[in-house]
Amino acid sequence: MKFEFVKKLDNSNIANTYARFDVAIEKGNGSLLYDTDGNEYIDFTSGIGVNSFGACDKKWQSAVIRQVKTLSHISNLYYTLPQTKLAKMICEKVEMDKVFFANSGAEANEGAIKCARKYSFDKYGDKRFEIITLVNSFHGRTIATLTATGQDSFHKYFGPFLDGFKYAKPNDTEDLKKQLSKKTCAIMIELVQGEGGVVPLDTKYIKEIAEICEKNDILLIVDEVQTGNGRTGYLYSYMAYGIKPDIVTTAKGLAGGLPFGAVIIGEKCKNTFDYGAHGSTFGGNPIAAAGALSIFSRLDENFLKEVKEKEKIIYSVLGDCKNVKDITGMGLMIGIELKKKDAKEVLKECINKRLLVLTAKEKIRLLPPLNIDRKTLEIGLNILKEVIDK
C-alpha cells in the first residue's frame, strides 16, 4: 500500500487534528522504522517517548502475545495478575503505597487532580481545592488537564475552563508564594517541561516547593508522563532532585507502545481513593499491564546508567555545532535550541535524510528509544549535525 493511497484514505476519513509529515510508517525494528515505500529511517522519536525499547521489541512482544492468548480483558470488577504484579513492582521500586491505572497521561493527571482535591475535601472541607501549576507546563488535553496546562495557547475554543487553577512562574519561588492561599490543595509540576521546550527546572527551586508543600500540608504532584520510566536516566526524574512527591503521574513509555497510565500515590493520601471515588473500564487492562511489566522490570540501575552515557554522547556530538545555541534536557530527553535555523525546517530536512526527530516550541526535540545502540545513535546524530550546520 503506497504512501499517496494511505494519505488519501487518511484525509478522507480521519479528523484533521494533526499536521502530519509526508511519511507513512509501516513497520519497525528497534530504532529503525520503514515507510510504505520501503525507505529506512533512524528513529529519534520513539512515538513521542512511548516506545521505550524501540519498535517491536522481542521481550515485549513475547509478554504481550502471551497475555493476548491468556486473557485480553475482564474489567476491574475482578482481580487480574498482570495488574497486581505491576502495581507491586512499581510501589516497591519507588517506595510509594498505591497505584491507580489509567490509559494515558491526561487520564493519569485527571486522577491526580481528583485525588488531591478529595484529600483536601476529606481533611479540610470543600473550600480548599486550588491547584498551582507552572507557566509553560503541559498536562494533557482533557478540559481539566488543559486548564492545568500553563500555556495560553491551549486556553482557546473550549471554554469555559475549570475554576481552581493558578499559574506560577517557573524557577521563581516568590511568585509561587504569591499564588498560595488557604484554598491551595496541591502544586503540580513537570521537572523537565517537555512540550514547553525541554526545560529542566532548578534544583533549589524544586526543593523550596517541596518544603512549602510539607510545611502547609499541600500535596506535591510530579507529572512524569514524559520524563518517567527511565527517559531522563533516572527511573523517575524527581529522583535526580532529591525530593519525594505525594503523587506521581506517568504514562507514555510505561507500557512500551500500548495505551497505559498510572497515578502513583504516597503515604499521605494512600487511602484517599475509596470505593467509587474513581474508576476506569480499560485502566490496568491485562494486555497493557503485561507490556508494562516487560518494560518496567528491565529499568534497572545498569540500564539507567547506559541512558546517562548516551546523553553524554549527544552533548559531545552536537555541542560543537556552529548553529546550536543551547542543549537542554536529561538522559534521552533532549532539546536543541538553534541560532539561525528554523526547527521545523531542520525536522523536514532530517526526514529527507531518513532521520526522524521532533520539535518542542522552537527547539529540536530528541526522544530516541532508551536502548538505541551507540552506533545507530551516532549515525543519527551526525545526520542531524550535518543538517543543523548546513
N, C-alpha and C positions, 0 to 999 in steps of 0.2 A: 504494500500500500504506500504509494509515493506521497511526498510532502504536500504538494498542491491539493491533492484529493483530501488529505487529512485536514488541511487548513480550511477548505471549502465546507466540509462537514461541521467543523468547529464553529465557523462563522454563522452557519445556518441554524444551529441548534443549541448552542451554549450561550448563556448570558454574558454580555460583553463587559465583564468586570476586571479583566486582565489585559494589559498591554503586552501580548505575547511576543517573543522574539521569533524570527523566521527559522525555527528549528522544531522538528517533531522527534522527540527521543523515543526510540522503540524498545531498546534493551540496554542492559548494562552488566558489567562485571567488575566489582570492586570500585576503583577510582576511574574507570574508563566507561564511557557511555557511547551509544551508537544510534545515529538517526535513521529515519526510514529510507534514506538513500545509501546507507552503509558506511557513512563517514564516522570516524572515531574521534572522540573528544576526551580531554582530561577534565575531570570534574572537580572544580574548586567550590562547589555549591552544596553538595550533599542534600539536595532538596530543601534548601534553606535550613541546614543544620539538623536534618531529620535522619538521613541515612548514616548513622554513626560509624558503621563498619562498611560503608560503601554499598553498591548495588548488589543484591543477590548473594550476600554473604552466606557461605556454606553452612556454618553452625546455626545461624539464624534461620535459614531455610529449613534445616532439619527439625529444629524446635517447632517452627510454625506448622510445617506439614504434618508432623506427628500429632500436634494438637488438633489440626483440621480433621484428621482421621479418628480422633477420640471424642471430642465434644466441641462444637462450634459456638453454641450459645445456650444459656438456660435461664438467665435473669438473676438479679441479685436477691430474689426471694429464697435462693438456695446457696449453700456453701460450694465453692469450687477451689480445687487445689492450686492451679497456677496463680490465682489472685492472692490466696493466703500465703503461699510461699514467697511471692514477690514482696508483699507488704512486710513480712518478717525480715527479709533481706534488706529492704530499704531502711526500716526502723533501726536495725542493728548497725548498719554502716554509718548512718547519720546521727545515731544516738537520740532519736526522737520517738514519739509514742504511738501515733496513729496515722493512717493513710486513708484518704478518700480518693477513689479512682474515677476519673472523668475521661473525656475523649479528645481533649485539645487543650492548648494553653489558655485560650479565652475561658473555657469552662473551668479550668483549674483556678484561674483568677477570680471568676464569679464565686466559686466555692470558698475561696479565701476571704472575699469581701463579706459573704454571708456569715462565715464563721466568726470573723472579727466583730461584726455588728451584733450577733447573737451573744457572744461572750460578754460584750458591754451591756447589752439589754438584760441578761441574766443577773449581772452583778450591780449595775448602776441605774437601770431603767431605760426608758425609751428616748431620753434626750441626749444620749452620748453615742453618736452614730457617725461622726465625720471621719473621713479618711484623707490623710495628706499624701499626695504623690508628688513627683518631681516634674518640673518643666523639662520638656524634651523626652519624656518617657513614652513607652508604648506598652499597653497591657491587653490589647485584644480588640475585636470588632463587634462584640455584642453591645447593647446600649450601656450597660453598667461599665464594661471594660473600656469602651470608647470614652465614656465620661472620665474614667480614671486616667486615661491617657493624657499626658500633659503637653499636647500639641494642638494649637488652634486649628490647624488644617484638617483635623479629624472631627472637629465640632461643628459640622455643617450638615444640612439636609434632614437630619433625623431627630431634630428637637421636638418637644422639649427634652433636654437631657436630665439626668437624675440630680436631685439635691444631695448634699452631703460629701462633696469632694472639694478639696483645696489643693493648690499647687505651689510648691516652694522651689526657689532657685537651687539648682544642684551646687554642691560644694559651698553653700552659704548657710552656716548654722544660724546666724542672726535672722535671716529671712525665714528659715524654718520655724524658729521660735515665735515669729510674728503670726504664723498661721495656727499655732497651737491655741486651744481654748478648752473650756470644760466639756465641750462637745466631742473632742478628739478621741476616737477609739483605736485608731491604728495609723501607722506610717508604712506606706507600700513603696518599695524601691527596686530598681534593677541596679546591680552593682557594676555592670557594663551596659550602658544604654545602647542596645543593638540597633533597632530601627532608627534611633536618634543619631546614628553615625559612629557606632562602635566606640563609645566614650566611657572609659573606666572612671569611677568616682574615687575621690581621695580617701585614703585610709583613715586619716584623722577625722574627717567629716563623718564617715560611716560609724566610727567608734563613738563620736559625740551623739549621733542619732540613737545608737544602742543604749547609751547612758540615759538619754532623755526618756526613752521608752521604759526602761527599767524603773526609773525614779517615779514615773507618773502612771504606772500600770497601763501603758499604751502598748498594744501589740505591734511587734515588728514583723512585717511581711516582706520576704525577699522573693521577687519574681525571677525564677531561674528557668523560665521557659526556653530561652535560647542559650543561656550560659551554663545550664546544668548538664549532668551526665557525662562529665569528662571534657566538655568542649573547651574550657579555659585552662586545662591542665590540672584542675582540681575536680574532685567528684562533684562538688558544687562550689560556685565562685565565692560564696560567703566564707568558706574555709580559708581563703587567702587573706581575709581581712581580720581574722581572729575574733569574730562575733558569733552569737548563737541566736538565730531568729526564733520567733514563736511559731511562725507558719512559713513554709517554703512551697512555692508552686513550681511545677515542672511539666514538660511535655516534649515536643519536637523529637530529640534524639533518644528518648527513653525506650521506645519500642522498635527502633531501628527501621522505621518505614511504615508502621501501622499507626492508625489514629489512637493516641493514648495520652492521658494527662494524669497528674496526681497532685493532691493537696497533702502535704506532709505536715503533721500537727505535733507541736511540742507539749511539754508537761502542763503548761498554764491552761491550755484550752483543749486538752485531750478528750474531755467529756462534753464539750460544747455541742457537738452534733449528736443529738439523741434521736430516738426513733421518730421518723417522719420529718426531721428538720431539713434533710437534703436527700437527693437521690439521683439515679441515672439508670436508664434502661440498658444502655450499652457499656457503661463505665465498668472497667475491670473485666471486659469480655475475655473469655479463656484464650482465644487465639492471640489477641493483642498482648495479654499478660504473659503468654508463653514466649512471644517475641521479646518482650521486655526482660524477662528472666535471662534469656540468652545474652542480651546486651549488658545488662547491669552486672551480671556475675563476672564479666571479663574486665570490668573497670577497676583493676587493682593498682597498687602503687607503681609497679613496674611499667604498666601501660600508661599511666598518667605521666610518668617521668619521660616516656617517649614523646608524648604530646608536647611537653615543655621543650624537648630537644628540637622538635620540628618547628616550634615557634622561633627558636634561635636561628634556624636556617632561613626562615622567611625574612627576619630582620637583617640577616647577613647579606642575602642576595639583593634585596630591594633597598637596603639602607643607603646605597651609594648611587641610586638612580638620580639623574640630574633634574628630573621633573617631579620627584617626590618631595613634598613639603614636610610631611609628618606621617608616622606609622603609629597606630594606637591599637589597643586590644590586649587580649591574653590568650595563651595557648593557640588553638587553631580557630580563633575568632578575631580576625584582624581587619582593621580599617586603614585605608591608604588615602591620605589627602594629597591631591596633586597641585602643582604650581600653576601650570598653564592649561593643561588638557582637561577636557570635559569627561567626567567619569562614564557617562552613558556612551560617549563615542569610543572610549577605550574598551568598554564592555563589548560593543558591536565588533570592533576590530579583533578582539580576542576570539569571539565566535568564529570569525573568518579564518583564524589561525588554529581553530579546533581546541580552544580552551574556554571553559565556562566559568565565569565569575559573576559576582553580584554587585549591587550598589547599595549604599545607605546614605541618605542625604546627598552630599556632593562627593562622597568618597567611594572608592572601590572597596568592596567587602569580600573577604575570603572566608569560606566555611568548608574546607575540604573534609573528606572522610577522616575520622580520627586515626584510622590505621593505614592511611596512604603511605606507600613505601617511599623512601627518601629519593630514589632515582626519579620516580614519577613526579614527586613534589618539585624537585629541582628543574626538571624539564619544563613543567608548567610555569614555574617562577621565571625562568629565562625567557619564555614566550611573553609573559606579562611585562618583564623588564624591557624587552625589545619594543613592545607596543607603547609603553609609557614614554620611553626615551626617543621614539621615532620623530 
